[in-house]
Amino acid sequence: MAGQTTGPPPAGRCRTNRFAVVGAGEPVSVVFGIGAQCRSEGEPRESDRPPMTATDVAMNPARVVRAYLVISGLFTLSASVIWAVNTLFLLDSGLNIFQVFIANSAFTVGTVLFEIPTGVVADTAGRRRSFLLSTVTLMVGTLAYVAISIWGGGLLLFSIASMVLGVGFTFYSGAVEAWLVDALRATGYEGQLDAIFARGSMVSGAAMLIGSVGGGLLGTIDLAWPYVVRAGLLGAAFVVGFNVMHDIGFTPRATSLSLLPDELRTVLRTSLAFGWNRPSLRLLMIVSVFQSAFMMWGFYAWQPYFLELIGHDAVWVAGVVSALIALATIAGNAVVEFVARFCGRRSTVLFASTIVGAVGAVGVGLADSFWPSVALLLLAIAAMGVATPVQQAYVHEVVPSAERATVVSFISMVGSGGGIGGPIGLGYLSRVQSVATGYVAGGLTTLLALPPILLLRGLREPADTIVGRKAGKRGPCAAQGLPDVATIDAIARQPEPVR
């Protein structure tokens, strides 16, 4: 994978005609006309890597990817079973539309406050333990929702429970991605990460399809049932993660609560050094702020809006629309799978998907009937399905392994900042004006991501280059920042086929 070039090969570090490019902390084969290759500065020697365990030896790229797909699919299934009914459940529990989005913003506050501390857990105690803590925390928050509704709790209690859910998701964010990338590199995988992340998104989309339809059907019986089922699915995710998710290519290290302040300071320095201070990652964070400002509102606002357009309150309709959203996400991910076969620029994909998404979002607000609004929302969701795995791949191309979970969590935290103000502002606008007005304003807001994307393209980083592979053949692309005679050897060592 192409990352940031290190300039001319440093003296005294060449070995057997090899040259290395830093790509997420790992060497990448590059073919030169003179055939030289060296280990880059700061790159760990083989002797510095974590020792191989019996689990490491038993794993290979195919098994790692299968474990990742099972974990992400089951986790998304548990999460999505309430997505079709969440807004309706809160409205039924006595909140108004503005209060619903205040409660949703409390979720985002939880993610912002705990992204870095939970990133410390992932980077010290291990990615596996972080995932298991995620499932337990989410189970507690989900059951709290049901209890608050039964006891007649108001906005404050729902906001607290929503914040607990946010904490649960921070244990998940970054940790599973970091586990996947570390395990793939430790087992010798050298393919494109875009395709793996897109495949994971497709599995998650299928899980969302099942969860959304199932949750909508359960909601016709009782709006609380999807939450009870979600708690059970989270328990199942805990069992699966405990058995199949082991830290490979990463060695957990012991720490204590008294050392947490020092760890947090270290994490902050790391996040700034490898995250905010890197221009490309800083620009991607700014892009995610504008995306989150709309999506954290738009993903839930359609539920009462579409039922109003269709003229009745059948909950199963929300389930069907959620299923269509899942299919749109899968379609967007499939576009990434296709694009990854060819040479291109990730910034080009991000620019195009942002424009398409904005058109769809604005169209939802301008359309005045059910099916056109649904179609335009699906267009916006599909565009996000294209952008997300491409952004993920860009980030992982340039973040070193040891800091991966922390930096990814930091990026998520910054992006979540938009998820606080966006839902509150658009929620207030939807109350005093209309939900349709909120979609128009939200769609226009996403266009603010275009200037940072253009600046990202102007950096011409190697990580912006997609190294294509068409019909199983090598797709040579000269990486940006390398001599014109250089090409990335995308198939220098064939990984075991992923099944």
Secondary structure as UniProt FT lines:
FT   TURN            11..12
FT   STRAND          14..18
FT   STRAND          22..23
FT   TURN            24..25
FT   STRAND          29..31
FT   STRAND          37..38
FT   TURN            41..42
FT   HELIX           46..48
FT   HELIX           54..58
FT   HELIX           61..80
FT   TURN            81..85
FT   HELIX           86..92
FT   TURN            93..94
FT   HELIX           97..124
FT   HELIX           127..151
FT   HELIX           155..172
FT   TURN            173..174
FT   HELIX           175..186
FT   TURN            187..188
FT   HELIX           193..221
FT   TURN            223..224
FT   HELIX           225..244
FT   HELIX           257..259
FT   HELIX           260..271
FT   HELIX           272..276
FT   HELIX           279..310
FT   HELIX           315..339
FT   TURN            340..341
FT   STRAND          344..345
FT   HELIX           346..366
FT   HELIX           370..398
FT   HELIX           401..403
FT   HELIX           404..432
FT   HELIX           435..446
FT   HELIX           447..449
FT   HELIX           450..459
FT   HELIX           462..464
FT   STRAND          465..466
FT   STRAND          469..470
FT   TURN            471..472
FT   STRAND          473..474
FT   TURN            480..481
FT   TURN            484..485
FT   STRAND          487..488
FT   TURN            490..491
//
